Amino acid sequence: MTRALDVGLARERTSLSWTRTSLAVMANGLLVMIRHEKAFPLPVAAGLAGLSLVVALLALTHAALRSGVVRQPDAQIGAPTWRVVTLGIGITVLCLATGVALVGWS
């Protein structure tokens, strides 16, 4: 007996949301670089941009891996994995670093 395929699009929407998250993080890093180019020293701006890129790549990697799981009809999508926890920590560090840079150099 085979399982019926999930007819809803919730899995696909979740996968797409991870892709949007990675694009939003990259855009945020770019906006911080453009808007505060004169306020930050170059090493601070480059560090924030690099951290933003790393976090965005983590989100994009997770999106790609999750997309592969979504397309498997019998796949069980469980609780958050180490990738999600790492991404959450990365976004938290990025927010804190950006806040410290804005307060310290603005």
GULO-917151 format. One record per atom (N, C-alpha, C): x, y, z; residue number from 1; atom name; chain. Coordinates in pm, whole numbers, padded with zeros to 5 digits. Atoms other than C-alpha are relative to their C-alpha. Example, Ala and Ser with C-alpha at 12.3 -4.5 7.8 and 13.67 -1.06 7.14 Angstrom:
[[00089; -00119; 00000]; 1; 'N'; 'A']
[[01230; -00450; 00780]; 1; 'CA'; 'A']
[[00090; 00120; 00000]; 1; 'C'; 'A']
[[-00082; -00119; -00006]; 2; 'N'; 'A']
[[01367; -00106; 00714]; 2; 'CA'; 'A']
[[-00077; 00109; 00073]; 2; 'C'; 'A']
This chain:
[[00085; -00118; 00000]; 1; 'N'; 'A']
[[00000; 00000; 00000]; 1; 'CA'; 'A']
[[00090; 00125; 00000]; 1; 'C'; 'A']
[[-00079; -00122; 00007]; 2; 'N'; 'A']
[[00144; 00341; -00094]; 2; 'CA'; 'A']
[[-00073; 00114; 00069]; 2; 'C'; 'A']
[[00058; -00118; -00065]; 3; 'N'; 'A']
[[00092; 00662; 00093]; 3; 'CA'; 'A']
[[-00044; 00101; -00105]; 3; 'C'; 'A']
[[00047; -00106; 00091]; 4; 'N'; 'A']
[[-00107; 00935; -00074]; 4; 'CA'; 'A']
[[00094; 00119; 00008]; 4; 'C'; 'A']
[[-00086; -00118; 00002]; 5; 'N'; 'A']
[[00097; 01233; -00181]; 5; 'CA'; 'A']
[[-00070; 00117; 00069]; 5; 'C'; 'A']
[[00052; -00120; -00064]; 6; 'N'; 'A']
[[00054; 01552; 00016]; 6; 'CA'; 'A']
[[-00049; 00095; -00109]; 6; 'C'; 'A']
[[00053; -00086; 00106]; 7; 'N'; 'A']
[[-00177; 01761; -00200]; 7; 'CA'; 'A']
[[00015; 00148; 00033]; 7; 'C'; 'A']
[[-00017; -00139; -00038]; 8; 'N'; 'A']
[[-00114; 02079; -00004]; 8; 'CA'; 'A']
[[00136; 00053; -00041]; 8; 'C'; 'A']
[[-00126; -00063; 00040]; 9; 'N'; 'A']
[[00164; 02323; -00079]; 9; 'CA'; 'A']
[[00078; 00054; 00119]; 9; 'C'; 'A']
[[-00067; -00053; -00118]; 10; 'N'; 'A']
[[00275; 02389; 00279]; 10; 'CA'; 'A']
[[00149; -00030; -00001]; 10; 'C'; 'A']
[[-00143; 00034; 00004]; 11; 'N'; 'A']
[[00605; 02206; 00234]; 11; 'CA'; 'A']
[[00075; 00087; -00100]; 11; 'C'; 'A']
[[-00064; -00083; 00102]; 12; 'N'; 'A']
[[00685; 02397; -00083]; 12; 'CA'; 'A']
[[00012; 00144; 00045]; 12; 'C'; 'A']
[[-00005; -00138; -00051]; 13; 'N'; 'A']
[[00597; 02731; 00076]; 13; 'CA'; 'A']
[[00107; 00016; 00107]; 13; 'C'; 'A']
[[-00104; -00005; -00104]; 14; 'N'; 'A']
[[00822; 02652; 00372]; 14; 'CA'; 'A']
[[00138; 00002; -00063]; 14; 'C'; 'A']
[[-00128; 00004; 00070]; 15; 'N'; 'A']
[[01108; 02568; 00139]; 15; 'CA'; 'A']
[[00030; 00135; -00065]; 15; 'C'; 'A']
[[-00019; -00130; 00064]; 16; 'N'; 'A']
[[01057; 02891; -00054]; 16; 'CA'; 'A']
[[00027; 00110; 00102]; 16; 'C'; 'A']
[[-00023; -00102; -00103]; 17; 'N'; 'A']
[[01049; 03090; 00270]; 17; 'CA'; 'A']
[[00146; 00001; 00045]; 17; 'C'; 'A']
[[-00143; 00004; -00036]; 18; 'N'; 'A']
[[01403; 02971; 00350]; 18; 'CA'; 'A']
[[00082; 00073; -00107]; 18; 'C'; 'A']
[[-00070; -00072; 00107]; 19; 'N'; 'A']
[[01516; 03102; 00012]; 19; 'CA'; 'A']
[[-00020; 00150; 00016]; 19; 'C'; 'A']
[[00026; -00143; -00022]; 20; 'N'; 'A']
[[01347; 03437; 00080]; 20; 'CA'; 'A']
[[00080; 00051; 00121]; 20; 'C'; 'A']
[[-00078; -00040; -00118]; 21; 'N'; 'A']
[[01520; 03447; 00421]; 21; 'CA'; 'A']
[[00144; 00027; -00039]; 21; 'C'; 'A']
[[-00139; -00020; 00040]; 22; 'N'; 'A']
[[01862; 03407; 00261]; 22; 'CA'; 'A']
[[00014; 00127; -00084]; 22; 'C'; 'A']
[[-00005; -00122; 00081]; 23; 'N'; 'A']
[[01786; 03682; 00008]; 23; 'CA'; 'A']
[[-00017; 00125; 00088]; 23; 'C'; 'A']
[[00020; -00115; -00089]; 24; 'N'; 'A']
[[01662; 03913; 00286]; 24; 'CA'; 'A']
[[00125; 00030; 00081]; 24; 'C'; 'A']
[[-00123; -00022; -00077]; 25; 'N'; 'A']
[[01980; 03861; 00490]; 25; 'CA'; 'A']
[[00107; 00062; -00088]; 25; 'C'; 'A']
[[-00097; -00060; 00091]; 26; 'N'; 'A']
[[02196; 03935; 00186]; 26; 'CA'; 'A']
[[-00034; 00146; -00029]; 26; 'C'; 'A']
[[00041; -00137; 00027]; 27; 'N'; 'A']
[[01994; 04247; 00108]; 27; 'CA'; 'A']
[[00024; 00089; 00120]; 27; 'C'; 'A']
[[-00024; -00077; -00122]; 28; 'N'; 'A']
[[02021; 04360; 00470]; 28; 'CA'; 'A']
[[00148; 00036; 00011]; 28; 'C'; 'A']
[[-00144; -00027; -00003]; 29; 'N'; 'A']
[[02400; 04328; 00459]; 29; 'CA'; 'A']
[[00041; 00105; -00101]; 29; 'C'; 'A']
[[-00030; -00099; 00104]; 30; 'N'; 'A']
[[02412; 04523; 00135]; 30; 'CA'; 'A']
[[-00050; 00139; 00039]; 30; 'C'; 'A']
[[00054; -00129; -00043]; 31; 'N'; 'A']
[[02189; 04798; 00275]; 31; 'CA'; 'A']
[[00083; 00063; 00111]; 31; 'C'; 'A']
[[-00086; -00053; -00106]; 32; 'N'; 'A']
[[02405; 04833; 00586]; 32; 'CA'; 'A']
[[00129; 00055; -00060]; 32; 'C'; 'A']
[[-00123; -00048; 00064]; 33; 'N'; 'A']
[[02714; 04864; 00364]; 33; 'CA'; 'A']
[[-00023; 00131; -00074]; 33; 'C'; 'A']
[[00027; -00120; 00080]; 34; 'N'; 'A']
[[02553; 05125; 00137]; 34; 'CA'; 'A']
[[-00037; 00119; 00088]; 34; 'C'; 'A']
[[00052; -00111; -00081]; 35; 'N'; 'A']
[[02375; 05330; 00400]; 35; 'CA'; 'A']
[[00104; 00055; 00097]; 35; 'C'; 'A']
[[-00094; -00043; -00103]; 36; 'N'; 'A']
[[02658; 05342; 00652]; 36; 'CA'; 'A']
[[00145; -00010; -00048]; 36; 'C'; 'A']
[[-00136; 00013; 00054]; 37; 'N'; 'A']
[[02960; 05339; 00420]; 37; 'CA'; 'A']
[[00096; 00103; 00060]; 37; 'C'; 'A']
[[-00088; -00103; -00058]; 38; 'N'; 'A']
[[03095; 05663; 00571]; 38; 'CA'; 'A']
[[00009; -00013; 00152]; 38; 'C'; 'A']
[[00004; 00006; -00146]; 39; 'N'; 'A']
[[03001; 05583; 00931]; 39; 'CA'; 'A']
[[00092; -00108; 00057]; 39; 'C'; 'A']
[[-00082; 00110; -00050]; 40; 'N'; 'A']
[[03194; 05255; 00966]; 40; 'CA'; 'A']
[[00138; 00005; -00060]; 40; 'C'; 'A']
[[-00131; 00025; 00061]; 41; 'N'; 'A']
[[03564; 05196; 00923]; 41; 'CA'; 'A']
[[-00013; -00118; -00097]; 41; 'C'; 'A']
[[00008; 00104; 00102]; 42; 'N'; 'A']
[[03627; 04969; 00623]; 42; 'CA'; 'A']
[[00005; -00141; 00059]; 42; 'C'; 'A']
[[-00001; 00136; -00054]; 43; 'N'; 'A']
[[03722; 04661; 00835]; 43; 'CA'; 'A']
[[-00132; -00039; 00068]; 43; 'C'; 'A']
[[00128; 00029; -00065]; 44; 'N'; 'A']
[[03397; 04690; 01033]; 44; 'CA'; 'A']
[[-00107; -00026; -00106]; 44; 'C'; 'A']
[[00098; 00018; 00107]; 45; 'N'; 'A']
[[03186; 04729; 00718]; 45; 'CA'; 'A']
[[00022; -00132; -00073]; 45; 'C'; 'A']
[[-00030; 00126; 00068]; 46; 'N'; 'A']
[[03364; 04439; 00549]; 46; 'CA'; 'A']
[[-00033; -00119; 00089]; 46; 'C'; 'A']
[[00034; 00108; -00093]; 47; 'N'; 'A']
[[03322; 04224; 00860]; 47; 'CA'; 'A']
[[-00149; -00025; 00007]; 47; 'C'; 'A']
[[00146; 00015; -00001]; 48; 'N'; 'A']
[[02949; 04292; 00875]; 48; 'CA'; 'A']
[[-00051; -00059; -00131]; 48; 'C'; 'A']
[[00042; 00055; 00129]; 49; 'N'; 'A']
[[02913; 04223; 00503]; 49; 'CA'; 'A']
[[00037; -00148; -00011]; 49; 'C'; 'A']
[[-00043; 00140; 00003]; 50; 'N'; 'A']
[[03111; 03900; 00537]; 50; 'CA'; 'A']
[[-00086; -00088; 00088]; 50; 'C'; 'A']
[[00087; 00075; -00091]; 51; 'N'; 'A']
[[02906; 03786; 00836]; 51; 'CA'; 'A']
[[-00139; -00016; -00060]; 51; 'C'; 'A']
[[00130; 00007; 00067]; 52; 'N'; 'A']
[[02588; 03868; 00646]; 52; 'CA'; 'A']
[[00002; -00103; -00112]; 52; 'C'; 'A']
[[-00013; 00096; 00109]; 53; 'N'; 'A']
[[02710; 03665; 00349]; 53; 'CA'; 'A']
[[00004; -00143; 00053]; 53; 'C'; 'A']
[[-00007; 00134; -00059]; 54; 'N'; 'A']
[[02794; 03364; 00569]; 54; 'CA'; 'A']
[[-00137; -00045; 00048]; 54; 'C'; 'A']
[[00134; 00035; -00050]; 55; 'N'; 'A']
[[02452; 03371; 00736]; 55; 'CA'; 'A']
[[-00095; -00024; -00118]; 55; 'C'; 'A']
[[00086; 00020; 00117]; 56; 'N'; 'A']
[[02280; 03409; 00397]; 56; 'CA'; 'A']
[[00031; -00132; -00070]; 56; 'C'; 'A']
[[-00037; 00128; 00061]; 57; 'N'; 'A']
[[02475; 03113; 00258]; 57; 'CA'; 'A']
[[-00049; -00118; 00083]; 57; 'C'; 'A']
[[00056; 00105; -00086]; 58; 'N'; 'A']
[[02374; 02904; 00560]; 58; 'CA'; 'A']
[[-00150; -00017; -00027]; 58; 'C'; 'A']
[[00143; 00007; 00028]; 59; 'N'; 'A']
[[02009; 02991; 00493]; 59; 'CA'; 'A']
[[-00026; -00060; -00138]; 59; 'C'; 'A']
[[00017; 00052; 00135]; 60; 'N'; 'A']
[[02045; 02917; 00122]; 60; 'CA'; 'A']
[[00032; -00150; -00006]; 60; 'C'; 'A']
[[-00033; 00142; -00007]; 61; 'N'; 'A']
[[02212; 02582; 00195]; 61; 'CA'; 'A']
[[-00114; -00078; 00063]; 61; 'C'; 'A']
[[00112; 00067; -00065]; 62; 'N'; 'A']
[[01932; 02491; 00432]; 62; 'CA'; 'A']
[[-00120; -00006; -00094]; 62; 'C'; 'A']
[[00112; -00002; 00095]; 63; 'N'; 'A']
[[01676; 02594; 00169]; 63; 'CA'; 'A']
[[00018; -00109; -00107]; 63; 'C'; 'A']
[[-00025; 00100; 00103]; 64; 'N'; 'A']
[[01840; 02371; -00092]; 64; 'CA'; 'A']
[[-00018; -00141; 00055]; 64; 'C'; 'A']
[[00014; 00132; -00060]; 65; 'N'; 'A']
[[01859; 02074; 00143]; 65; 'CA'; 'A']
[[-00146; -00029; 00034]; 65; 'C'; 'A']
[[00141; 00019; -00034]; 66; 'N'; 'A']
[[01503; 02124; 00261]; 66; 'CA'; 'A']
[[-00083; -00020; -00126]; 66; 'C'; 'A']
[[00072; 00017; 00125]; 67; 'N'; 'A']
[[01382; 02153; -00097]; 67; 'CA'; 'A']
[[00011; -00144; -00049]; 67; 'C'; 'A']
[[-00016; 00140; 00038]; 68; 'N'; 'A']
[[01526; 01808; -00166]; 68; 'CA'; 'A']
[[-00087; -00092; 00084]; 68; 'C'; 'A']
[[00084; 00081; -00089]; 69; 'N'; 'A']
[[01343; 01665; 00134]; 69; 'CA'; 'A']
[[-00147; 00019; -00034]; 69; 'C'; 'A']
[[00140; -00030; 00031]; 70; 'N'; 'A']
[[01018; 01836; 00036]; 70; 'CA'; 'A']
[[-00048; -00081; -00120]; 70; 'C'; 'A']
[[00040; 00070; 00122]; 71; 'N'; 'A']
[[01017; 01663; -00302]; 71; 'CA'; 'A']
[[-00011; -00151; 00017]; 71; 'C'; 'A']
[[00014; 00143; -00027]; 72; 'N'; 'A']
[[01035; 01316; -00143]; 72; 'CA'; 'A']
[[-00136; -00024; 00065]; 72; 'C'; 'A']
[[00135; 00014; -00053]; 73; 'N'; 'A']
[[00678; 01201; -00088]; 73; 'CA'; 'A']
[[-00008; -00065; 00137]; 73; 'C'; 'A']
[[00006; 00070; -00129]; 74; 'N'; 'A']
[[00755; 00977; 00212]; 74; 'CA'; 'A']
[[00090; 00063; 00105]; 74; 'C'; 'A']
[[-00095; -00062; -00093]; 75; 'N'; 'A']
[[00998; 01214; 00382]; 75; 'CA'; 'A']
[[-00073; 00053; 00124]; 75; 'C'; 'A']
[[00051; -00053; -00126]; 76; 'N'; 'A']
[[00936; 01296; 00744]; 76; 'CA'; 'A']
[[00080; 00124; 00034]; 76; 'C'; 'A']
[[-00067; -00124; -00036]; 77; 'N'; 'A']
[[01018; 01657; 00823]; 77; 'CA'; 'A']
[[-00023; 00020; 00148]; 77; 'C'; 'A']
[[00013; -00001; -00144]; 78; 'N'; 'A']
[[01090; 01666; 01192]; 78; 'CA'; 'A']
[[00034; 00133; 00064]; 78; 'C'; 'A']
[[-00034; -00117; -00081]; 79; 'N'; 'A']
[[01198; 01905; 01461]; 79; 'CA'; 'A']
[[00122; 00071; -00059]; 79; 'C'; 'A']
[[-00115; -00075; 00051]; 80; 'N'; 'A']
[[01460; 02175; 01394]; 80; 'CA'; 'A']
[[00131; -00076; 00015]; 80; 'C'; 'A']
[[-00127; 00069; 00000]; 81; 'N'; 'A']
[[01799; 02037; 01306]; 81; 'CA'; 'A']
[[00112; 00096; 00041]; 81; 'C'; 'A']
[[-00115; -00084; -00037]; 82; 'N'; 'A']
[[02147; 02165; 01384]; 82; 'CA'; 'A']
[[00017; 00115; -00097]; 82; 'C'; 'A']
[[-00013; -00110; 00096]; 83; 'N'; 'A']
[[02134; 02374; 01065]; 83; 'CA'; 'A']
[[-00088; 00117; 00039]; 83; 'C'; 'A']
[[00091; -00107; -00039]; 84; 'N'; 'A']
[[01835; 02569; 01190]; 84; 'CA'; 'A']
[[00052; 00071; 00124]; 84; 'C'; 'A']
[[-00056; -00060; -00121]; 85; 'N'; 'A']
[[01995; 02623; 01531]; 85; 'CA'; 'A']
[[00122; 00085; -00035]; 85; 'C'; 'A']
[[-00117; -00077; 00043]; 86; 'N'; 'A']
[[02321; 02734; 01366]; 86; 'CA'; 'A']
[[-00042; 00129; -00071]; 86; 'C'; 'A']
[[00050; -00118; 00070]; 87; 'N'; 'A']
[[02129; 02972; 01141]; 87; 'CA'; 'A']
[[-00058; 00102; 00098]; 87; 'C'; 'A']
[[00055; -00090; -00102]; 88; 'N'; 'A']
[[01943; 03117; 01440]; 88; 'CA'; 'A']
[[00109; 00070; 00078]; 88; 'C'; 'A']
[[-00114; -00060; -00071]; 89; 'N'; 'A']
[[02270; 03173; 01625]; 89; 'CA'; 'A']
[[00070; 00101; -00091]; 89; 'C'; 'A']
[[-00065; -00091; 00095]; 90; 'N'; 'A']
[[02423; 03329; 01312]; 90; 'CA'; 'A']
[[-00077; 00130; -00017]; 90; 'C'; 'A']
[[00082; -00121; 00016]; 91; 'N'; 'A']
[[02133; 03571; 01269]; 91; 'CA'; 'A']
[[00005; 00084; 00127]; 91; 'C'; 'A']
[[-00010; -00072; -00126]; 92; 'N'; 'A']
[[02149; 03662; 01638]; 92; 'CA'; 'A']
[[00134; 00074; 00009]; 92; 'C'; 'A']
[[-00133; -00063; -00003]; 93; 'N'; 'A']
[[02524; 03732; 01615]; 93; 'CA'; 'A']
[[00006; 00115; -00100]; 93; 'C'; 'A']
[[00002; -00106; 00100]; 94; 'N'; 'A']
[[02469; 03934; 01296]; 94; 'CA'; 'A']
[[-00076; 00123; 00051]; 94; 'C'; 'A']
[[00079; -00112; -00055]; 95; 'N'; 'A']
[[02200; 04146; 01465]; 95; 'CA'; 'A']
[[00077; 00073; 00110]; 95; 'C'; 'A']
[[-00078; -00063; -00109]; 96; 'N'; 'A']
[[02417; 04204; 01773]; 96; 'CA'; 'A']
[[00119; 00078; -00055]; 96; 'C'; 'A']
[[-00117; -00067; 00058]; 97; 'N'; 'A']
[[02725; 04291; 01565]; 97; 'CA'; 'A']
[[-00042; 00128; -00073]; 97; 'C'; 'A']
[[00049; -00119; 00069]; 98; 'N'; 'A']
[[02525; 04533; 01351]; 98; 'CA'; 'A']
[[-00042; 00107; 00100]; 98; 'C'; 'A']
[[00040; -00096; -00102]; 99; 'N'; 'A']
[[02374; 04696; 01658]; 99; 'CA'; 'A']
[[00117; 00065; 00070]; 99; 'C'; 'A']
[[-00120; -00055; -00064]; 100; 'N'; 'A']
[[02712; 04736; 01826]; 100; 'CA'; 'A']
[[00072; 00095; -00094]; 100; 'C'; 'A']
[[-00067; -00088; 00098]; 101; 'N'; 'A']
[[02860; 04881; 01507]; 101; 'CA'; 'A']
[[-00075; 00129; -00018]; 101; 'C'; 'A']
[[00078; -00121; 00018]; 102; 'N'; 'A']
[[02574; 05126; 01467]; 102; 'CA'; 'A']
[[00012; 00092; 00121]; 102; 'C'; 'A']
[[-00012; -00081; -00121]; 103; 'N'; 'A']
[[02598; 05243; 01827]; 103; 'CA'; 'A']
[[00142; 00054; 00017]; 103; 'C'; 'A']
[[-00139; -00038; -00022]; 104; 'N'; 'A']
[[02976; 05250; 01835]; 104; 'CA'; 'A']
[[00056; 00098; -00099]; 104; 'C'; 'A']
[[-00061; -00085; 00103]; 105; 'N'; 'A']
[[03047; 05431; 01509]; 105; 'CA'; 'A']
[[-00095; 00104; -00058]; 105; 'C'; 'A']
[[00093; -00099; 00057]; 106; 'N'; 'A']
[[02737; 05636; 01437]; 106; 'CA'; 'A']
[[-00009; 00123; 00084]; 106; 'C'; 'A']
